């Protein structure tokens, strides 16, 4: 019960942040950075229709279309988000404009918007809009969901460049980029772990050093040499950023000629690791 309640709280708080960022940064600076909210800015510019009316006018039909075309997979939270976000945009329309500098507005608005969307996603919710349209496009055209979202957002930004100004459209792209990066941070955190793949004839010595000196578990993967055709083992170990140098030192001391591949991994779950990085 508490986890479900927390998800609804995240949906509400995230929607509030999205609405405040819209009224504080994007709308007063005419930054249409994609989505139904961006489209509502263009409609307001052309016809003088308040953004929340356009958002309601698009979110609700899109949600109903999703129910008909995709089935009942959206759930209650998407329905709530589709109605709640325009309502919060209406209720927060009098918040003061924080910056008239369009670059600062695109950056700080993108950060606040990304936090809001990230919280909604953490609550396994949705504010409807173009996310529903993208799912419909994905199902009936075969395009990936990510590409569908990018195409819809891109069309809004192109329209903003035509009906508002090319300069505003370029700043809107900056806001969209900042938003996407902020969503990733909210979703997976700032901690990045490293996964190392080690190939060495001194496999047993390396295994003991990693287990007892580095105090990290590891996994043996069976592999075959592409040139020699020989069977060999690959040691896979996941470490935190602060442990990378120690791992390199251990490998050099045991086998200076070992072949090592290090790459980033954004999220590691399990014993010894928290939600998004090492303990």
N, C-alpha and C positions, 0 to 999 in steps of 0.2 A: 504494500500500500504506500509506504513512504517513498519507494523508488518511483512509483507512478506519479505521486504528488510532486516529487522533485522534477520530473520531466515536464509537467505542466507549468511549474514555476519557471524553469529555464525557457520554455516557450514564451511565456508572458514577458519575462525580463528581456529576452533577446528581441522580441517584437518591439518592446518599448525603446530599446537602444536603436533599432533600425529606424523607427519613427522619428526619434529625436535627431539622429544624424541627418535624416532627410530634411527636416525643417530647419535645422541649425546650419547645415553646410551645403547640401546639394541643391535644394529648391531655391534659396535666395541667390545662389551663384549660378543658377541655370546649368547645373552639371547633370546631364542625363546619362549616367554610367550604366546603362543596361537595365533589363528587367521591366516589370510593370511600373515600378516607381519612376524609372527613367522615362518611360513612354508617357506617363502622366504629366511630366514636366513639359514635354513637347506639345501635348494636347492643350495644356494650360496656356502655353505661349501662343498657339494658333487660334484657339477658340475661347479662351478665358474661363474654361471649366476647372473648378477647384480640383486639385490632384486626388483627394480622397474619393471624390465621386467617380473619377476614371478608374481608380484602383478597385473600388467595389464593383464597378461596371464590368471590369475584366476578370477579376479574381473569381467571383461567384460563377459566371458562365464557364470559365475554364475548369473549375472544380467539377461542375455538373457534367461537362464534356468528358472529363477524365473518368467519372463514374460510369458513363455510358460506353466509352471506347476502351477503357482499360480495366474495368471491373472495380470492385469495392476494396481496392488495395491501399487507398489513401488513409482511411480511418478518421477518427474524430479529430485528432490534432491538426490534420491538414485543413479540415473544415473550419475549425476554430481559428487557425492562423490566417486563412483566406479572408475572414471577416474581421478578426481582431486588429490586424496591421493597419488597414485603412481607418478603423475607428481610432486607433492611437495616433495616427497622422493627423486626424481631425482634432483630437483632444490636445495635442502638443503644437498646434499650428502657431501659437503665440510665443513660443520660446524665442529668445533673442538670437539674432544672427551673430555668430561668434567671430567670424572673420570675413572681410570683404576681399582678402587676397585669395584669388582663385586657386593658386598653387597650394597654399596652406589648407584651403577648404577641401581640395581633392585628397590631400594626404591624411589630414585628421578626420575628415568625413569617412574616408576609406577605412581607417583604423576602427572607428566606432561602428561602422556598418559591418565590418568583418567580425568584430567581437559579437555583435548582435546575431548575425547569421550563424556563427560558430556555436553560440549558446543554444540556438534553436536546433541545430543539428545534434548537439550533445544531448538534448532532450528528445532526440529521435522524432522531431517534428518538422513542419514545413509551413511556410507562409503562402504556399500556393503560387499563383502567378505563372511565370515562365518556367518554373520547375515542372509544373504539370504539362504545359505546352511542349516542353522538351521531351518528356516521357512519351507523349503522343507521337511526336515527330520521330523519336527513336524507334517506336514500335512499327510505324507504318512506312518508314523510309529505309530502315536498316542502318541509319547513321548511329554512331556511338552517342551515348547520353551526353558526354562531355562536349563533343562536337556540336550537338544540337543546342546546348546551352550557349556555347560560344557564337554560333550562327545567329541566334535570336538576340543576344546582347549586342553583337556586332551590327545587326540591322538597326537597332535603336540608336547606337552611337553614330552610324552613318546618317540616319535621319536627323539626329541632333546637329551634325555638321552642316546639313543642308538648311534646316529650318531655324537653327539658333546661330551657330557660328562654328567655323572649323577650329578656331582656337579653343572654344569650350569643349568641343568633341575630343581634342587632344588631351586636355586636362581630365576629361571624363575617363579616358583610357588609363591615365595615371591612377585615378581613384579606383578603377576596376582592378588594376594590378595590385595595389595596396590591399584592397579588400580580400583578394584571393590568398595573398600571403598571410594576412591576419587570420583568416579562417583556418588555414593549416596550423598556425601556432596554437589557436584555441583548441583545435581538434587533437593535436599530437604533442603539444608543448614545445619548449625550447630545447629539451634534451635530445641530443642525437647520439646514438650508440654506434659502434663500429663492429662489423662482422669481418673476421679474418679467416682466410683459407690458406692453410700452410701445407706445402708438399716438401717432404724431406726424408732421406733415408734414416735419419736419426729420430724416427717417429716416437719410439718409446721414451727416449730422454726428454723430448719436447713435451710429451704427454704428462710426464711426472712433474716437469718444471712448471707447466701451466696450472696443473691441479694444485700443487703444494706451495709454489712460490707466488704465483699470481692469484691463487685461490679462486679460480674460475673453472666451471665445468666445460666440457668440450664434447664434440661428436666426431666419430670416425665415419667418413664417407668413402665408399668403395669407388674407385675410378680406374680407368685404363689409359695408359700413355698413348697419345695420338700418333707418335712417331715410332716408339719402341713396341707398342702393343702389350707392354708389361702391366700386370695388375699391381696397383699400389693404393695406399690409403691417403686420404686428404683429411687433415684435422680442421674442423670448423669450430671457432670460438667467438663468442660475442663479448665485447668489453665496452666499458664506458670511455668517454673521451679522455679522462684523466689517466686511464690505464694503458693507452695506446703505446706511449714511449716505453713503459715497463715491459710490455709484450715484445716490442721490437728488440729491446736489450736482451731479453731472455732468448729469443730466437737467434740473435747474432752470437751469443755466448755458446749456445749448443751447436748450431750449424750455420756458419756465416754464408754458406751457399744455398740456404733454403729458399724456396720459391714461395713468396707471400703475396696474397691479394688482400687489400684492405678496402672496404667500401662502407658508405653510410647506410644506416638502417634507422628509420624514423620511429619505430615503435617496437618494443620488445616486452612481452608479457611472460610471466613465469617466475619461478623461484630465483631470488637474487635480483630481480628487476621489478620496477614499479610500472605504473601506467605511463609509458613514454620514455623510460630511460632507466639506468642502473640505480639501485638504492644507494 
